[in-house]
Amino acid sequence: MMTTAPAALPELTPELLNAYDRPGPRYTSYPTADRFGDGFSEADYVAALARANAQRPGEALSVYTHLPFCEALCTYCGCNVTVSRSAQTRARYLARLAEEIARVVRHLPDRRLVSQLHLGGGTPNAYADDELAALFDLFREHFELAPDAEVAIEADPRHATPERLARWREIGINRLSMGVQDFDPAVQERVGRVCPPERVEELVAAARAARYDSVNLDLIYGLPRQTAASFARTVARVIGLRPDRVALYSFAWVPWAKPHQAAFEASEMPDRDAKLALFCDARKAFLDAGYEAIGMDHFALPSDELAVAQREGRLRRNFQGYTAMRVRDVVAFGVSAIGDIGGAYIQNTRSLHAYNKAIDGGGLATARGLRLSDDDEVRRYAIHELMCRFRLDDAALRRRFGAGVADLFGPELATLAASEDLAPLAEATAADGVRVSPLGQLFVRNVAAVFDRYLQTKAPEGPLYSRMV
């Protein structure tokens, strides 16, 4: 397969970031989750499963399972979590997961192969190892894991040990993602997530010894009490560990959506310029250390499969982020979990009580969703191509949809050409399609937003999206 060398990315400065930093979707899906409707029913979900089974028999699935429990709430957290130390509560949830999985797979008799399995949370490793092993026995009872399947767990390093990592590897987990966020003690104390750096170093070494295929570390910039010097020390220490991947997330301070974040005072937060500088400095450090940029905020070693997939033009993106696996349908289990299957998005209820009640009542936990229209499908393809391949090819559009870029996206081409802000980010022609510039690769979400009809027709009411950076 032909490979393409990574584009020479321009130097990123706070001034440049400031010019393009605005609220907007992250496009792990299109339409985005805020566009899902409450009128989407369990019957609609079953119909989507039936379509997926009939239209693509034998094709592999991606499976996401949400394990929501945490022993305490980190004050920066934006995830759907349930704070509980009750082993009984966690065990009952696993029993309900078993019921949900059994009910869903009845509608997928010809779709049992799984090439991607992801445990997210919450804190999946809040569960004991025997419980995780039982969960994997459940997966194997209902699905067939492909020999090369990506099997990932999001882990809190505070609740992990080298012995636990070795056991997870025996269970079948081959990818490890740990939330570091920041190594600075003052920051850790303020956000309620104190973890000695030595613990993470020990765990990375243990993951290597256990032969995990990939180790990812998450960092967050923009947290309270972060400074340029302190975060530079964190980044340097992470680089010294040489994880295969690093996710560098912007802290989304959204107290209107996450009331616990109101505990932070504006005076202790990095101001906008300081936050942008944190990102610029960290990005430069990772690139200088030999990492390749994957999209806006991910980095991977050149040998990592994400970097290889990006060079070969086969990078993909879903609710779990970037992936090298060519999987179209995602089936999701657990409270708040979002599936993408059979031309529809499906989200389970975000309430643990409502989830328990729905499963105990003999049904599924469907709360909302969206059946994609023909226009949604075309725009989803376009945004995915821009986010993952940095181009929208006219010939590929014609092969897939029977019409070219000028026919499908005439107004969008005009917007890209006429906007002084957007023109440096992408070149658009009716003959070739859209090519994202090296500068535009840094701000590809801004380019993708041009193709978002929902943003064109109805702006969200009140604050909804975090800023692009």
C-alpha positions as CSV (number, residue, x, y, z in Angstrom):
1,M,0.0,0.0,0.0
2,M,1.3,3.5,-0.8
3,T,2.2,5.6,2.1
4,T,2.4,9.3,2.4
5,A,4.9,11.2,4.5
6,P,3.3,13.4,7.2
7,A,2.8,16.9,6.0
8,A,5.2,19.6,7.3
9,L,3.0,21.3,9.8
10,P,3.5,25.0,10.4
11,E,4.7,26.4,13.7
12,L,1.7,26.8,16.0
13,T,1.6,30.0,18.0
14,P,-1.0,31.4,20.5
15,E,-1.8,34.1,18.1
16,L,-2.6,31.6,15.4
17,L,-4.7,29.5,17.8
18,N,-6.5,32.6,18.9
19,A,-7.6,33.3,15.4
20,Y,-9.3,29.9,15.0
21,D,-10.3,29.0,18.5
22,R,-14.1,29.0,18.8
23,P,-16.8,26.7,20.2
24,G,-17.6,23.7,18.0
25,P,-18.2,20.0,17.8
26,R,-15.4,17.4,18.0
27,Y,-17.1,15.3,15.3
28,T,-16.7,11.9,16.8
29,S,-20.1,11.5,15.0
30,Y,-22.2,13.3,12.4
31,P,-24.8,14.4,13.2
32,T,-23.4,15.2,16.6
33,A,-25.0,13.7,19.8
34,D,-26.7,16.9,20.7
35,R,-28.9,16.4,17.6
36,F,-30.3,13.1,18.8
37,G,-34.0,13.0,19.5
38,D,-36.0,11.7,22.4
39,G,-38.6,10.3,19.9
40,F,-36.2,7.5,18.9
41,S,-37.6,4.3,20.4
42,E,-36.6,0.8,21.3
43,A,-38.4,-0.4,18.2
44,D,-36.3,2.0,16.1
45,Y,-33.2,0.5,17.6
46,V,-34.4,-3.1,16.9
47,A,-35.1,-2.0,13.3
48,A,-31.5,-0.6,13.0
49,L,-30.1,-3.9,14.3
50,A,-32.2,-5.8,11.7
51,R,-30.9,-3.6,8.9
52,A,-27.3,-4.0,10.0
53,N,-27.7,-7.8,10.2
54,A,-29.4,-8.0,6.8
55,Q,-27.2,-5.5,4.9
56,R,-23.8,-6.6,6.1
57,P,-23.9,-10.2,7.2
58,G,-20.6,-11.4,8.5
59,E,-19.0,-8.0,8.8
60,A,-17.1,-7.3,12.0
61,L,-18.5,-5.1,14.7
62,S,-17.0,-2.7,17.2
63,V,-18.3,-3.1,20.8
64,Y,-18.3,-0.4,23.4
65,T,-19.3,-1.1,27.0
66,H,-19.7,1.7,29.6
67,L,-18.7,0.9,33.2
68,P,-19.7,4.0,35.0
69,F,-18.5,3.6,38.5
70,C,-15.9,5.7,40.3
71,E,-15.0,5.7,44.0
72,A,-14.8,9.5,43.9
73,L,-15.6,12.3,41.4
74,C,-12.6,14.1,39.9
75,T,-13.6,17.7,39.7
76,Y,-12.6,18.2,36.1
77,C,-14.5,15.2,34.9
78,G,-17.0,15.6,32.0
79,C,-17.9,11.9,31.7
80,N,-21.0,10.1,32.7
81,V,-20.1,8.6,36.0
82,T,-21.7,7.1,39.1
83,V,-19.9,7.6,42.4
84,S,-20.2,4.3,44.4
85,R,-18.0,2.1,46.5
86,S,-20.6,-0.6,46.7
87,A,-19.4,-3.9,45.3
88,Q,-23.0,-5.1,45.3
89,T,-24.1,-2.2,43.1
90,R,-21.3,-2.9,40.6
91,A,-22.2,-6.6,40.5
92,R,-25.9,-5.9,39.9
93,Y,-24.8,-3.6,37.0
94,L,-22.8,-6.5,35.4
95,A,-25.9,-8.7,35.7
96,R,-28.0,-6.2,33.9
97,L,-25.3,-5.8,31.2
98,A,-25.5,-9.5,30.6
99,E,-29.3,-9.1,30.1
100,E,-28.8,-6.2,27.7
101,I,-26.2,-7.9,25.6
102,A,-28.3,-11.1,25.3
103,R,-31.3,-9.1,24.1
104,V,-29.3,-7.1,21.6
105,V,-27.5,-10.0,20.0
106,R,-30.7,-11.8,19.3
107,H,-31.2,-9.3,16.5
108,L,-27.7,-9.9,15.1
109,P,-27.6,-13.6,14.3
110,D,-25.2,-13.0,11.4
111,R,-23.1,-10.3,13.0
112,R,-21.1,-11.9,15.9
113,L,-17.5,-11.2,14.8
114,V,-15.9,-8.4,16.8
115,S,-12.7,-6.6,15.7
116,Q,-12.8,-3.8,18.3
117,L,-13.8,-4.0,21.9
118,H,-13.5,-1.0,24.3
119,L,-14.2,-0.7,28.0
120,G,-14.8,2.9,29.0
121,G,-16.1,4.7,32.0
122,G,-16.2,5.8,34.7
123,T,-13.4,3.6,36.0
124,P,-13.5,0.2,34.4
125,N,-10.8,-1.0,36.7
126,A,-12.9,-0.2,39.7
127,Y,-14.1,-3.7,39.0
128,A,-12.1,-6.6,40.4
129,D,-10.1,-8.7,38.0
130,D,-12.3,-11.7,38.5
131,E,-15.3,-9.5,37.6
132,L,-13.5,-8.3,34.4
133,A,-12.7,-11.9,33.5
134,A,-16.4,-12.8,33.9
135,L,-17.3,-9.9,31.7
136,F,-15.0,-11.2,29.0
137,D,-16.5,-14.6,29.4
138,L,-19.8,-13.0,28.7
139,F,-18.5,-11.3,25.5
140,R,-17.0,-14.6,24.3
141,E,-20.3,-16.3,24.9
142,H,-22.2,-13.9,22.6
143,F,-19.4,-12.8,20.2
144,E,-16.4,-14.1,18.4
145,L,-13.3,-11.9,19.0
146,A,-11.2,-11.6,15.8
147,P,-7.6,-12.9,16.3
148,D,-6.3,-9.3,15.7
149,A,-9.0,-7.6,17.6
150,E,-8.3,-4.3,19.4
151,V,-9.3,-4.9,23.0
152,A,-8.8,-1.7,25.1
153,I,-9.5,-0.6,28.6
154,E,-9.5,2.9,30.1
155,A,-7.7,2.6,33.4
156,D,-7.2,4.8,36.4
157,P,-3.5,4.3,37.4
158,R,-4.4,4.8,41.1
159,H,-6.3,1.5,41.0
160,A,-3.8,-0.5,38.9
161,T,-0.8,-2.6,39.7
162,P,1.8,-4.5,37.6
163,E,0.1,-7.7,38.7
164,R,-3.3,-6.4,37.6
165,L,-2.0,-5.4,34.2
166,A,-0.6,-8.9,33.7
167,R,-3.9,-10.4,34.6
168,W,-5.8,-8.1,32.2
169,R,-3.4,-9.2,29.4
170,E,-4.3,-12.8,30.2
171,I,-8.0,-12.0,30.1
172,G,-7.5,-10.7,26.5
173,I,-6.9,-6.9,26.9
174,N,-4.2,-5.8,24.6
175,R,-4.4,-2.0,24.7
176,L,-4.1,0.2,27.7
177,S,-5.1,3.8,28.1
178,M,-4.4,5.6,31.4
179,G,-5.6,9.0,32.5
180,V,-2.5,10.9,33.7
181,Q,-3.9,14.4,33.2
182,D,-1.0,16.1,35.0
183,F,1.9,15.1,37.2
184,D,2.1,18.3,39.1
185,P,1.1,17.7,42.8
186,A,-0.7,21.1,43.1
187,V,-2.8,20.4,40.1
188,Q,-3.6,16.8,41.1
189,E,-4.7,18.0,44.6
190,R,-7.0,20.6,43.1
191,V,-8.7,18.3,40.7
192,G,-9.0,15.4,43.2
193,R,-6.8,12.9,41.4
194,V,-3.6,12.5,43.3
195,C,-1.3,9.8,41.7
196,P,2.5,9.8,42.1
197,P,4.3,9.9,38.7
198,E,6.3,6.9,39.9
199,R,3.1,4.8,39.8
200,V,2.5,5.6,36.2
201,E,6.2,4.9,35.3
202,E,5.9,1.5,37.0
203,L,2.7,0.7,35.1
204,V,4.1,1.7,31.7
205,A,7.1,-0.6,32.3
206,A,4.7,-3.4,33.4
207,A,2.6,-2.9,30.3
208,R,5.7,-3.3,28.2
209,A,6.7,-6.4,30.1
210,A,3.2,-7.9,29.6
211,R,3.4,-7.1,25.8
212,Y,0.5,-4.8,25.4
213,D,0.2,-3.8,21.8
214,S,-0.3,-0.1,22.6
215,V,0.0,2.1,25.6
216,N,-1.8,5.5,25.6
217,L,-1.5,8.3,28.2
218,D,-4.1,11.1,28.5
219,L,-3.1,14.6,29.4
220,I,-5.4,17.6,30.0
221,Y,-4.3,21.2,29.5
222,G,-6.2,24.2,30.9
223,L,-6.7,22.7,34.4
224,P,-6.6,24.9,37.5
225,R,-3.2,25.8,38.9
226,Q,-1.4,24.7,35.7
227,T,1.5,26.8,34.7
228,A,3.7,26.8,31.6
229,A,6.6,25.5,33.7
230,S,4.7,22.8,35.6
231,F,3.0,21.4,32.5
232,A,6.3,21.4,30.6
233,R,7.7,19.2,33.3
234,T,4.7,16.9,33.0
235,V,5.1,16.7,29.2
236,A,8.8,16.0,29.5
237,R,8.2,13.2,31.9
238,V,5.6,11.6,29.7
239,I,7.9,11.8,26.7
240,G,10.6,10.1,28.8
241,L,8.1,7.1,29.2
242,R,7.7,6.8,25.4
243,P,4.1,5.8,25.3
244,D,2.9,4.7,21.9
245,R,0.2,7.3,21.9
246,V,-0.6,10.5,23.8
247,A,-4.0,12.3,23.9
248,L,-3.7,16.0,24.7
249,Y,-7.1,17.1,25.6
250,S,-8.4,20.6,26.2
251,F,-10.1,21.0,29.6
252,A,-13.7,21.8,28.8
253,W,-14.8,24.1,31.7
254,V,-18.5,23.8,31.3
255,P,-20.1,24.4,34.8
256,W,-23.5,25.0,33.2
257,A,-23.4,21.3,32.0
258,K,-21.2,19.8,34.8
259,P,-22.2,21.7,38.0
260,H,-19.3,20.1,40.0
261,Q,-16.9,22.1,37.9
262,A,-18.3,25.3,39.5
263,A,-15.9,24.5,42.3
264,F,-13.1,26.0,40.2
265,E,-12.5,29.8,40.5
266,A,-11.7,31.8,37.4
267,S,-8.7,33.2,39.2
268,E,-7.0,29.8,39.4
269,M,-7.6,28.9,35.8
270,P,-5.1,29.6,33.0
271,D,-6.4,32.5,31.0
272,R,-7.1,32.0,27.3
273,D,-3.7,33.1,26.1
274,A,-2.0,31.0,28.8
275,K,-4.1,27.9,27.9
276,L,-3.3,28.3,24.2
277,A,0.4,28.6,25.0
278,L,0.2,25.3,27.1
279,F,-1.1,23.5,24.0
280,C,1.5,25.1,21.6
281,D,4.4,24.2,23.9
282,A,3.2,20.7,24.5
283,R,2.5,20.0,20.9
284,K,6.0,21.3,19.9
285,A,7.6,19.1,22.5
286,F,5.9,15.9,21.3
287,L,6.7,16.7,17.6
288,D,10.3,17.4,18.5
289,A,10.5,14.1,20.4
290,G,9.5,12.2,17.2
291,Y,5.8,11.8,17.7
292,E,3.5,12.3,14.7
293,A,0.4,14.5,15.1
294,I,-2.9,12.5,14.6
295,G,-5.6,15.1,14.0
296,M,-5.6,18.1,16.3
297,D,-4.8,16.6,19.7
298,H,-3.4,13.1,19.4
299,F,0.2,12.0,18.9
300,A,1.6,8.7,18.1
301,L,5.1,7.2,17.5
302,P,5.8,6.6,13.8
303,S,5.7,2.8,14.4
304,D,2.2,2.9,16.0
305,E,-0.7,1.6,14.0
306,L,-2.5,5.0,14.2
307,A,0.5,6.8,12.6
308,V,0.8,4.0,9.9
309,A,-2.9,4.2,9.2
310,Q,-2.8,8.0,8.8
311,R,0.1,7.7,6.3
312,E,-1.7,5.0,4.4
313,G,-5.0,7.0,4.3
314,R,-7.1,4.5,6.2
315,L,-7.4,6.3,9.6
316,R,-11.0,6.2,10.9
317,R,-12.8,8.0,13.7
318,N,-15.7,7.0,16.0
319,F,-17.0,7.6,19.5
320,Q,-13.9,6.0,20.9
321,G,-11.6,8.4,18.9
322,Y,-9.2,7.6,16.1
323,T,-8.8,4.0,15.1
324,A,-7.0,2.0,12.4
325,M,-9.7,-0.6,12.3
326,R,-12.1,-0.6,9.3
327,V,-15.3,-1.0,11.3
328,R,-18.6,0.6,10.3
329,D,-21.0,-0.5,12.9
330,V,-20.7,0.1,16.7
331,V,-22.9,-1.6,19.1
332,A,-22.9,-0.1,22.6
333,F,-23.9,-1.4,26.0
334,G,-24.4,0.2,29.4
335,V,-25.7,3.4,30.8
336,S,-25.3,6.4,28.5
337,A,-23.5,4.3,25.8
338,I,-23.9,5.4,22.2
339,G,-24.1,3.0,19.3
340,D,-23.8,3.6,15.6
341,I,-25.4,0.8,13.6
342,G,-27.7,0.2,10.7
343,G,-27.8,3.9,9.6
344,A,-28.8,5.1,13.1
345,Y,-27.3,6.5,16.3
346,I,-28.7,5.0,19.5
347,Q,-28.0,6.3,23.0
348,N,-29.0,4.5,26.2
349,T,-30.4,6.5,29.1
350,R,-27.8,8.5,31.1
351,S,-29.5,7.7,34.4
352,L,-28.4,4.6,36.2
353,H,-31.8,4.3,37.9
354,A,-33.6,4.5,34.5
355,Y,-31.2,2.0,33.0
356,N,-31.7,-0.5,35.8
357,K,-35.5,-0.1,35.5
358,A,-35.5,-0.6,31.7
359,I,-33.4,-3.7,31.9
360,D,-35.4,-5.1,34.8
361,G,-38.6,-4.5,32.9
362,G,-37.4,-6.8,30.1
363,G,-36.6,-4.2,27.5
364,L,-33.6,-2.2,26.3
365,A,-32.4,1.1,27.7
366,T,-32.9,3.2,24.6
367,A,-33.4,6.9,25.5
368,R,-32.8,8.8,22.3
369,G,-31.2,8.5,18.8
370,L,-31.4,9.5,15.2
371,R,-32.1,7.7,11.9
372,L,-29.7,9.2,9.4
373,S,-31.2,10.8,6.3
374,D,-29.6,10.6,2.9
375,D,-28.2,14.0,3.4
376,D,-26.8,13.0,6.8
377,E,-25.1,10.0,5.2
378,V,-23.4,12.2,2.6
379,R,-22.3,14.8,5.1
380,R,-21.1,12.2,7.6
381,Y,-18.9,10.7,4.9
382,A,-17.6,14.2,3.9
383,I,-16.8,15.2,7.5
384,H,-15.1,11.8,8.2
385,E,-12.9,12.2,5.2
386,L,-11.9,15.7,6.2
387,M,-11.2,14.7,9.8
388,C,-9.2,11.5,9.0
389,R,-7.7,12.0,5.5
390,F,-7.7,15.8,5.2
391,R,-9.4,15.7,1.9
392,L,-12.7,15.2,0.2
393,D,-12.2,13.6,-3.2
394,D,-14.5,14.4,-6.0
395,A,-14.0,11.0,-7.7
396,A,-14.6,9.1,-4.5
397,L,-17.8,11.0,-4.0
398,R,-19.0,10.1,-7.5
399,R,-18.3,6.4,-6.9
400,R,-20.0,6.3,-3.6
401,F,-23.0,8.7,-4.1
402,G,-23.3,9.2,-7.8
403,A,-22.6,12.9,-7.7
404,G,-19.6,15.1,-7.3
405,V,-18.5,17.7,-4.8
406,A,-20.0,20.7,-6.8
407,D,-23.4,19.0,-7.0
408,L,-23.5,17.9,-3.4
409,F,-21.7,20.8,-1.7
410,G,-21.9,23.9,-3.9
411,P,-22.7,26.3,-1.1
412,E,-19.9,24.9,1.1
413,L,-17.3,25.3,-1.7
414,A,-18.4,28.9,-2.0
415,T,-18.1,29.4,1.7
416,L,-14.6,28.0,1.8
417,A,-13.5,30.2,-1.1
418,A,-15.1,33.4,0.1
419,S,-14.1,33.3,3.7
420,E,-10.9,35.1,4.6
421,D,-10.6,33.0,7.7
422,L,-11.2,29.6,6.0
423,A,-9.4,30.2,2.8
424,P,-6.0,29.5,4.3
425,L,-7.3,26.2,5.8
426,A,-8.5,24.4,2.7
427,E,-8.5,24.6,-1.1
428,A,-11.8,23.7,-2.8
429,T,-12.4,23.2,-6.5
430,A,-15.3,21.5,-8.3
431,A,-12.8,19.4,-10.3
432,D,-10.8,17.9,-7.4
433,G,-12.8,18.4,-4.2
434,V,-11.4,19.8,-1.0
435,R,-7.8,19.6,0.1
436,V,-7.0,20.6,3.7
437,S,-3.8,22.7,3.9
438,P,-1.1,21.9,6.4
439,L,-2.4,24.8,8.5
440,G,-5.9,23.5,8.1
441,Q,-4.9,20.1,9.5
442,L,-4.4,21.9,12.8
443,F,-7.9,23.3,12.6
444,V,-9.7,20.7,10.7
445,R,-12.8,20.9,12.9
446,N,-13.3,24.5,11.6
447,V,-13.3,23.1,8.0
448,A,-15.6,20.2,8.9
449,A,-18.1,22.6,10.5
450,V,-18.7,24.2,7.1
451,F,-20.3,20.9,6.0
452,D,-22.5,20.6,9.1
453,R,-26.0,21.4,8.0
454,Y,-27.3,21.4,11.5
455,L,-25.0,24.3,12.4
456,Q,-26.1,26.1,9.2
457,T,-29.9,25.7,9.9
458,K,-30.2,25.9,13.7
459,A,-27.6,27.2,16.1
460,P,-27.7,25.6,19.6
461,E,-29.6,27.5,22.2
462,G,-27.2,28.7,24.9
463,P,-23.6,27.4,25.5
464,L,-23.3,23.8,24.3
465,Y,-19.9,23.1,22.7
466,S,-16.5,23.6,24.3
467,R,-14.0,25.7,22.4
468,M,-12.0,24.1,19.5
469,V,-8.8,24.4,21.5
